[in-house]
Structure formats: structure tokens, C-alpha cells
Amino acid sequence: MEFRRVYLDNSATTPVKDEVINEMVDVLKNYHGNPSSIHQFGQDVKPLVEKSRQSVAKLIGAQSNEVYFTAGGSEADNWAIKGTAFALKNKGNHIITSKIEHHAVLHTCEYLEKFHGFEVTYLDVNDKGMINIDELKSSIRPTTILISIMFANNEIGTIQPIKQIGEISRENKILFHTDAVQAVGNIEIDVNEMNIDMLSLSGHKIYAPKGVGALYIKKGIKIHNLIHGGAQERKLRAGTENTAGIAAIGKACELAFENLNDHTKRITELRDKLIKGVLEKIPHTIVTGDREQRLSTIASFCFRFIEGEALLLSLDMVGIAGSSGSACTSGALDPSHVLMSLGLTHEIAHGSLRLSLSDFTTDEDIEYVLEKLPVIVERLRSMSPLYEAFQKGENK
């Protein structure tokens, strides 16, 4: 197969769909007013913001007045966790999360521990990346005010038992937040049915541009503001609205709602073809994450006896874009905290590869990867002293 460009790093960021671009350009060209202004230019924009709010709400089963726009998923995570901690600090100081959360959650929890005296329990996961429900239950204290568990992991794709976690939270009168940045648009979500109190999402994971996201806050829940200033977003999130970005994320959510079933079915088939082909063609390969409770978009592997950085560079030379762990930790030499939490050794975790698919991924893309990847892995292993020792029976 001749050279082609294959983008399989969609969990880091997706391309922007044409329909979303058109929506955004229309707002940039024709609706430049500030929606907070009382003149007609401002009032012309306001309905567009509210239309997008309704589209976001519809995708997750919420009411539109429960959706607040942010600058992205990291801000939404920070707001949910810090806002809850500071609002409920007189009630308790204990938070429960997991060891495989995105750093937007982990570093926020660490900040609260270090500077504000909060206590955080970081739940272990099994070798598939799943938390233990019994451990969650036993970690609850009288002082527990928040449980924050991600919906689906950004590196290995494992989907947590969110509805069950929500039920436990509700029974114990504890607020439940989920980082659903990877899940929204890829899994059917109903925040009420799943007992979710707060949910974070991001535009650039669902074919909208970077720099816009949202936080769902269940009606009746009061948390502190993260950003202070003007009275935007019903006085809860200050800052002039990013109207073009908001229009874009609204359109992306509208498309995701319309296409969810077809999107999931097609990408799942491509993902399964990719995983099956890799396992058949490349020995000493581990699929990371749960094989069943898994995002349709993520195929993640660890290849023994090679370095992930060398693998990524080699793939890039043949036009294939992937990642080793999450984009937020690219450039770091330490192995992924997610992979280490699965119980993998440093040597195995260093050979990680995440290939993440999208609506733009084709069957030809997968065929191209299955042609190029085995050759690259074989070449890198031929230069590995660890692999040479393994072949000689010295390192099993």
C-alpha cells in the first residue's frame, strides 16, 4: 500500500467537522455582538448561545439551565472539584477519586490536599483499569463530600460502572462528579438515570474546536465559582462568552446526538479489526484496558521490548499519528500513571501505544496501520538487547 497520512490520535483532539466550522464561521461573520449587551447586536447573539446550551443538554439528558460553558474540560474538572470542596468544607473535607484520573482531576485534588487541608482517597484499579465497587463503599467516611470518577479513561478506554457509582453516591448523600470528556459523543449518557450530579465535557474531543467545554451542574446544587468577574453564565462563570466556540460545541453535540448509534457501530467494528490484526501479527503484545467495557474509539497496546517514543517517531515517518499515553504527558520520560496503576512493569509500560479512532477513520486507514506497524515493531525489537536476551531464554 502506498504512503498515506493516517490520524489515529483522536483522543488527544479530533478534527473539526465541516458543519461545525460553518456554524462557527457564520457566528464570527454575522453575530459579533456581546450576548450580555442590551442592544440589538447583543440580543441577536443570545439565542444562539441558548440554542447551543440546549444541544449540549440534550446529548447528556440534562436541562438546558443545568449547562454552563467553560474554556474546556480541565476548567470544568477544576470548577466541579474546587467548587464543591470550598462550598462544603464546613460539612467535610474528604474526596474520593481514582488513581487513573486525568491530571486535571488528580492535580486539582493534590492542590486541595497540599494547600487547603483536604483529604483524598485514590482508589486502586484492577489490571483492566476498573475500580472496585466494594473499595469505593469502604472508603466513604462521614466527612466525604465528593466522589469524582472518570466515565471512561483517556488512555486505555475502560468504561467505569458510572450508574452504580452514582447510586452509591446518592444513597450516601455525597455529590458525584464524572470527567466525561472521552465519553460524551461516544456513549449514550443520561445524567438523571445515572445519578450524576456534575459532568465535564470538552469540545475538541467531539469534532468542535479547542478552547470550549461545559460543566453540567444538577439543578439545586450550589458550588463556589472558579472564575470571578462579570455576571455571565447566570453569575456562576465570569468572562465574556466565547460565542463562536459555543456555537461550534452546540453543533457538534447536535451531530453527536443524531449519529450516536451509527457512529458507535462503525467505529467499534474498525477498532475490533485493528485490535485483532495487531494481536495476530505482533507477538508479545498486551491489549490494555477492559476488552468489553471499552470506548469504541480507543485501541491501546503495550509491545514488549521496545520504547514507545521510538515507536511513535517510526510511525510518524510512515504517516501514522498515534500517542504513547495521553497527549497531556507527551514528552515525559516517566511511564504513564494509568499504565502503572494496572500493575504493569516499567519496561512493559514504556512500550505503550494508543491508537484512537474517529468518524474520519476509514477501513483503508486500519489496513495501512496493520501493514506498517508489525514491520516497525520487528525492526525496533531487532535492536533491543532485552529482546535478544528473551530470545536466548535469558529473560522470560
GICORHU-V59564 format. One record per helix or strand of 3 or more residues. SS is the DSSP state (a for helix, b for strand). FROM is the first residue (numbers start at 0). TO is the last residue. If there is no record, write none. Layout:
ss: {SS/SS}
from: {FROM/FROM}
to: {TO/TO}
//
This chain:
ss: {a/a/a/b/a/b/a/b/a/b/a/b/b/a/b/a/a/b/b/a/a/a/a/b/a/a}
from: {17/39/63/66/72/93/102/118/132/143/161/174/197/202/212/231/242/284/297/307/326/336/345/351/362/384}
to: {29/59/65/69/86/97/115/122/138/147/170/178/201/204/216/234/280/286/302/316/328/340/348/355/381/390}
//
